[in-house]
């Protein structure tokens, strides 16, 4: 018997979930839920099928009856998270308000599941991801944008959210690895910075550090999102040339 190659193998969402065995009541939904919880607690880099099997009280081989590869399981986990977004009421007729709602949900989910912000090498094509894309594209139904620009605008917002969350998570990771909060680290750097800025060679940088009007992460996210949406609005109105 010849082994089925990757091109012939069905994608994970087309593979039927085998029936649970009496002595180990497993199904794909339970496996995905436990996997997400484990990844939330330990991160994806420490996530293994063996650890997941131990959490579920099963053998690693029993997991592979339901999910053939770890990569397939991660796809299922990511698609499950997208499925938690509330798409009710979208499109509302206000494309801008709809994109704000979708962006805020994406950010909240990513901050709650930091491991989900991973390098994406392939587009997400799970059923929840497809439903989300359909909804995101629908917010532009009342605009004159061609479908290619609708997809571009949708991707632009999602890329902004991803980059914003990655920056937030990087700050948190730095605090964990150094054992110092951002405020503590800034205090250790203060003498060095004061000596450097006292030279007078960096007046703009000094003005920045002297400015006491700090912007919170939430405020920075919202301001950036507003700027992105202003650009899309200009494209819709025809005052900005299409990208490319």
C-alpha positions as CSV (number, residue, x, y, z in Angstrom):
1,X,0.0,0.0,0.0
2,X,1.4,3.4,-0.9
3,X,1.5,6.1,1.7
4,X,-0.7,9.2,1.0
5,X,1.4,12.3,0.3
6,X,0.7,15.7,1.7
7,X,-1.0,17.0,-1.4
8,X,-3.5,14.2,-1.3
9,X,-4.1,14.3,2.4
10,X,-7.3,16.2,3.5
11,X,-6.8,19.4,5.5
12,X,-7.4,19.1,9.2
13,X,-10.9,20.6,9.0
14,X,-12.0,18.0,6.5
15,X,-10.7,15.1,8.6
16,X,-13.5,13.4,10.6
17,X,-13.1,13.2,14.3
18,X,-13.0,9.5,15.3
19,X,-15.4,8.3,18.0
20,X,-14.1,8.5,21.6
21,X,-13.0,5.3,23.2
22,X,-14.7,4.4,26.4
23,X,-11.6,4.2,28.5
24,X,-10.3,7.6,27.3
25,X,-13.2,9.9,26.4
26,X,-11.4,12.2,24.0
27,X,-12.7,14.2,21.1
28,X,-11.2,17.0,19.1
29,X,-13.0,19.8,20.9
30,X,-11.7,18.6,24.3
31,X,-8.2,18.3,22.9
32,X,-8.3,21.8,21.5
33,X,-9.6,23.3,24.7
34,X,-6.9,21.6,26.8
35,X,-4.2,22.6,24.3
36,X,-5.2,26.3,24.4
37,X,-5.2,26.2,28.2
38,X,-1.7,24.6,28.3
39,X,-0.3,27.1,25.7
40,X,-1.8,30.0,27.8
41,X,0.0,28.7,30.9
42,X,3.4,27.6,29.4
43,X,3.7,29.2,26.0
44,X,3.8,27.5,22.6
45,X,7.6,27.0,22.8
46,X,7.1,24.6,25.7
47,X,4.0,23.0,24.3
48,X,4.3,19.3,23.4
49,X,1.9,16.6,22.5
50,X,3.3,14.5,25.4
51,X,2.5,17.3,27.9
52,X,-1.0,17.6,26.5
53,X,-1.6,13.9,26.7
54,X,-0.5,14.0,30.4
55,X,-3.0,16.8,31.1
56,X,-5.8,14.8,29.4
57,X,-4.8,11.6,31.1
58,X,-4.2,9.9,27.8
59,X,-1.3,8.6,25.7
60,X,0.3,10.7,23.0
61,X,-0.7,8.1,20.4
62,X,-4.4,8.5,21.4
63,X,-4.1,12.2,20.5
64,X,-2.8,11.4,17.1
65,X,-6.1,9.5,16.4
66,X,-7.8,12.8,16.4
67,X,-5.1,15.2,15.2
68,X,-2.4,13.8,12.9
69,X,0.2,16.5,13.5
70,X,1.1,19.2,16.1
71,X,0.9,21.8,13.3
72,X,-2.7,20.7,12.6
73,X,-3.5,21.1,16.3
74,X,-2.1,24.6,16.3
75,X,-4.3,25.5,13.3
76,X,-7.3,24.2,15.2
77,X,-6.4,26.2,18.3
78,X,-5.9,29.4,16.3
79,X,-9.2,28.9,14.5
80,X,-11.0,28.2,17.8
81,X,-9.8,31.6,19.1
82,X,-11.1,33.4,16.0
83,X,-14.4,31.6,16.6
84,X,-14.8,33.4,19.9
85,X,-15.1,36.8,18.2
86,X,-18.5,38.3,18.4
87,X,-19.5,39.0,14.8
88,X,-23.2,39.8,15.6
89,X,-24.4,43.1,14.2
90,X,-21.7,43.3,11.6
91,X,-22.0,44.8,9.1
92,X,-23.8,47.6,10.8
93,X,-23.6,50.0,7.8
94,X,-20.8,51.9,9.5
95,X,-17.6,50.4,8.2
96,X,-15.4,52.4,10.5
97,X,-17.2,51.4,13.7
98,X,-17.2,47.7,12.5
99,X,-13.5,47.7,11.9
100,X,-12.9,49.2,15.3
101,X,-15.0,46.4,16.9
102,X,-13.1,43.7,15.0
103,X,-9.7,45.3,15.8
104,X,-10.4,45.5,19.5
105,X,-11.6,41.9,19.6
106,X,-8.4,40.7,17.8
107,X,-6.2,42.7,20.2
108,X,-8.0,41.4,23.3
109,X,-7.8,37.8,22.1
110,X,-4.1,38.1,21.3
111,X,-3.3,39.7,24.6
112,X,-5.2,36.9,26.4
113,X,-3.5,34.2,24.3
114,X,0.1,35.6,23.7
115,X,1.2,32.4,22.0
116,X,-1.3,33.0,19.2
117,X,0.9,35.9,17.9
118,X,3.2,33.6,16.0
119,X,4.9,34.0,12.6
120,X,2.2,33.3,10.0
121,X,3.6,31.4,7.0
122,X,0.2,30.5,5.5
123,X,-3.1,32.3,5.5
124,X,-5.6,31.0,8.1
125,X,-8.2,29.0,6.2
126,X,-10.2,27.4,9.1
127,X,-14.0,27.7,9.0
128,X,-14.0,30.4,11.7
129,X,-11.2,32.3,9.9
130,X,-13.1,32.2,6.6
131,X,-16.3,33.4,8.4
132,X,-14.3,36.2,10.0
133,X,-12.9,37.3,6.7
134,X,-16.3,37.2,5.1
135,X,-17.6,39.5,7.8
136,X,-14.6,41.8,7.6
137,X,-15.1,42.2,3.9
138,X,-18.8,42.8,4.3
139,X,-18.2,46.0,6.2
140,X,-17.2,47.6,3.0
141,X,-20.3,46.6,1.0
142,X,-21.7,50.1,0.9
143,X,-18.4,51.6,-0.3
144,X,-17.1,51.8,-3.9
145,X,-13.9,49.9,-3.1
146,X,-13.1,46.9,-5.4
147,X,-12.8,43.6,-3.6
148,X,-9.0,43.6,-3.8
149,X,-8.8,46.9,-1.9
150,X,-11.4,45.6,0.6
151,X,-9.1,42.7,1.3
152,X,-6.1,45.0,1.4
153,X,-7.8,47.3,4.0
154,X,-8.9,44.4,6.1
155,X,-5.4,43.0,6.1
156,X,-3.9,46.4,6.9
157,X,-6.0,46.7,10.1
158,X,-5.1,43.1,11.2
159,X,-1.4,43.7,10.5
160,X,-1.5,46.9,12.6
161,X,-3.2,45.0,15.5
162,X,-0.7,42.2,15.3
163,X,2.3,44.6,15.3
164,X,0.8,46.6,18.2
165,X,0.3,43.5,20.3
166,X,3.7,42.1,19.5
167,X,5.2,45.4,20.9
168,X,3.2,45.1,24.1
169,X,4.2,41.5,24.5
170,X,7.8,42.3,23.9
171,X,7.7,44.8,26.8
172,X,6.2,42.2,29.1
173,X,8.7,39.6,28.0
174,X,11.6,42.0,28.8
175,X,10.2,42.6,32.3
176,X,10.0,38.8,32.9
177,X,13.5,38.1,31.6
178,X,15.2,41.0,33.4
179,X,13.2,40.7,36.6
180,X,12.7,44.5,36.5
181,X,9.6,46.5,35.7
182,X,9.8,49.1,33.0
183,X,9.9,51.8,35.7
184,X,12.8,50.0,37.5
185,X,14.8,49.6,34.3
186,X,14.3,53.3,33.5
187,X,15.6,54.3,36.9
188,X,18.8,52.2,36.3
189,X,19.3,53.9,33.0
190,X,18.6,57.5,34.2
191,X,22.2,58.5,35.3
192,X,23.6,57.4,31.9
193,X,20.8,59.2,30.0
194,X,21.2,62.4,32.0
195,X,25.0,62.5,31.3
196,X,24.3,61.9,27.5
197,X,21.5,64.5,27.2
198,X,23.5,67.0,29.2
199,X,25.9,67.3,26.3
200,X,23.3,69.2,24.4
201,X,23.7,67.1,21.3
202,X,20.2,65.6,21.5
203,X,17.7,68.4,22.2
204,X,14.8,66.6,20.6
205,X,15.4,63.4,22.5
206,X,15.8,65.5,25.7
207,X,12.4,67.2,25.0
208,X,10.9,63.7,24.6
209,X,12.2,62.4,27.9
210,X,11.3,65.7,29.7
211,X,7.7,65.5,28.4
212,X,5.5,64.2,31.3
213,X,2.4,63.6,29.1
214,X,2.7,59.8,28.8
215,X,0.5,57.8,26.4
216,X,-0.9,54.6,27.8
217,X,-0.8,51.4,25.7
218,X,-4.6,51.6,25.2
219,X,-4.3,55.2,24.0
220,X,-1.4,54.5,21.7
221,X,-3.4,51.6,20.2
222,X,-6.5,53.7,19.6
223,X,-4.6,56.6,18.1
224,X,-2.8,54.3,15.7
225,X,-6.0,52.6,14.8
226,X,-7.6,56.0,14.1
227,X,-4.7,56.9,11.8
228,X,-5.1,53.7,9.9
229,X,-8.9,54.2,9.5
230,X,-8.3,57.8,8.4
231,X,-6.1,56.5,5.6
232,X,-8.8,53.9,4.5
233,X,-11.4,56.7,4.6
234,X,-9.3,58.7,2.2
235,X,-9.0,55.8,-0.1
236,X,-12.8,55.3,-0.1
237,X,-13.5,58.9,-0.7
238,X,-11.0,58.9,-3.6
239,X,-8.7,61.5,-2.1
240,X,-5.9,58.9,-1.7
241,X,-4.6,56.7,-4.6
242,X,-5.1,53.0,-4.2
243,X,-2.0,51.1,-2.9
244,X,0.5,49.8,-5.3
